[in-house]
């Protein structure tokens, strides 16, 4: 049986007020660094990964590097694990996005799976690219343990897909 460990990068600045971080490069905060170290120790204590794949964004690369150091398994980036591209909403606060596009913002709250961000992606786009990657990894790493370091949005849509929700 293949074991897939889905993780998220550690804490980053820009959580409050809530904003659309997406593909903006934001370094791990000191709390995020501590979380990455704790995650790495936990994984190393329980599993021996055959592969570690991270989003190409720095916060995931840094988290993956901690896991790689703790497990002696090199980490590699994969574009399919990148956070959602929020397009024109990138780095805007929720309040700013709502003021600019109140109808689309309301739709995002009511049915986020139906929204394509202006100049960006939809959650379906993220799900397709992440699911394609996982299918490939399951075939490539049959019977092995694989660690993925992604983002909340990519992990959520991937998990929903894997659970057939």
Buried (B, 14 or more C-beta within 10 A) or exposed (E): EBBBBBBBBBBBEBEEEEBBBBBBEBEBBEEBBEBBBEBBBBBBEEBEBBBBBBBBBBBBBBBBBBBBBBBEBEBEBBEBBBBBBBBEBBBBBBEBBBEEBEEBBEEBEEEEEEBEBEEBBBBBBBBBBBBEBBEEBEEEBEEBBBBBBBBEBBBBBBEBBBEEE
